[in-house]
Amino acid sequence: MDRLLRSLALASALLAASAGATAAVPAASGDTLLIQRVQQEPGNLPARGMTSAQVEAKYGAPSQRLQPAGGQKRAWPTIQRWAYPTFTVYFEKGRVIDAVANQASPDEIGPKPASR
């Protein structure tokens, strides 16, 4: 019975401590979410299905052509990545499969610019 009472007392003390710790954490304010910026600036990314030539004609040469990824097995296609200052484009067989906006500042919450 003493063991049960000690366990309950310990559990309630831990619960109270964790509730107090949660209340002490300040709420993040002023953070800019990448998704909010992208929603405000629609249409600034290459569309899915565009060819690499169309992307280059519309947006210019990429600032960086990153190392290809994948291709180790037949079932894993090789993915090419082009990095622009504000977005990164992913190609499979010369066609855009995705384009992702880069983080504009260190305070913005979202993916960092491509590297490697």
C-alpha positions in Angstrom: 0.0 0.0 0.0 2.9 2.4 0.8 4.4 1.6 -2.5 1.2 2.5 -4.3 0.8 5.8 -2.4 4.5 6.7 -3.2 3.9 5.9 -6.9 0.8 8.0 -7.0 2.5 10.9 -5.2 5.5 10.7 -7.6 3.2 10.6 -10.6 1.2 13.6 -9.5 4.4 15.5 -8.7 5.7 14.8 -12.2 2.4 15.8 -13.8 2.4 19.1 -11.9 6.0 19.8 -12.8 5.4 19.1 -16.5 2.3 21.3 -16.5 4.2 24.1 -14.9 7.1 23.7 -17.4 4.7 23.9 -20.3 3.1 27.0 -19.0 6.5 28.6 -18.6 7.4 28.2 -22.3 6.8 31.5 -24.1 4.7 31.3 -27.2 6.6 32.0 -30.5 5.5 35.3 -32.0 6.6 37.0 -35.1 7.6 33.8 -36.9 7.0 33.9 -40.7 5.9 30.6 -42.1 7.1 29.8 -45.6 3.7 28.4 -46.5 2.2 31.9 -45.8 4.7 33.6 -48.2 4.1 31.0 -50.9 0.3 31.5 -50.6 0.8 35.2 -51.0 3.0 34.8 -54.1 1.2 32.1 -56.2 2.5 31.1 -59.6 6.2 32.0 -59.0 7.4 28.3 -59.2 7.8 26.1 -62.3 4.8 24.0 -63.0 4.8 20.2 -62.8 5.5 18.6 -66.2 7.6 21.5 -67.6 10.8 20.4 -69.4 14.2 21.5 -68.2 14.5 23.6 -71.4 11.2 25.4 -70.6 12.3 26.1 -67.0 15.7 27.5 -68.2 14.0 29.6 -70.8 11.5 31.1 -68.3 13.6 31.4 -65.2 17.1 31.6 -66.6 20.1 29.4 -65.8 20.1 27.9 -62.2 22.5 29.3 -59.7 23.6 25.8 -59.0 23.1 22.3 -60.5 23.2 19.9 -57.6 24.5 16.3 -57.8 21.8 13.9 -59.0 20.2 11.6 -56.5 18.9 8.1 -56.9 19.4 5.8 -59.8 21.1 3.0 -57.9 18.3 0.6 -59.0 16.0 0.5 -62.0 13.0 1.2 -59.7 14.7 4.3 -58.3 14.8 7.0 -61.0 17.6 9.6 -61.1 16.4 12.9 -59.7 18.1 16.1 -61.0 18.0 19.2 -58.8 18.5 22.8 -59.9 18.8 25.5 -57.2 17.7 29.1 -57.8 17.9 31.8 -55.2 14.3 31.5 -54.2 13.3 27.9 -55.1 14.7 24.5 -56.0 13.4 22.4 -58.9 13.4 18.6 -59.0 13.4 16.8 -62.4 12.9 13.2 -63.4 13.7 12.3 -67.0 14.0 16.0 -67.9 10.5 17.0 -66.5 9.6 18.9 -63.4 8.2 16.7 -60.7 8.3 19.3 -58.0 9.4 22.9 -57.2 9.9 24.0 -53.6 10.3 27.6 -52.3 13.5 28.2 -50.3 13.7 29.8 -46.9 13.9 33.6 -47.4 15.5 34.4 -44.1 16.8 32.5 -41.0 13.6 33.6 -39.2 11.3 32.0 -41.7 10.1 28.5 -40.8 10.4 26.2 -43.8 13.0 24.2 -45.8 16.5 25.7 -46.1 18.1 26.2 -49.5 19.3 23.1 -51.2 23.0 22.2 -50.6 25.5 19.6 -51.6 
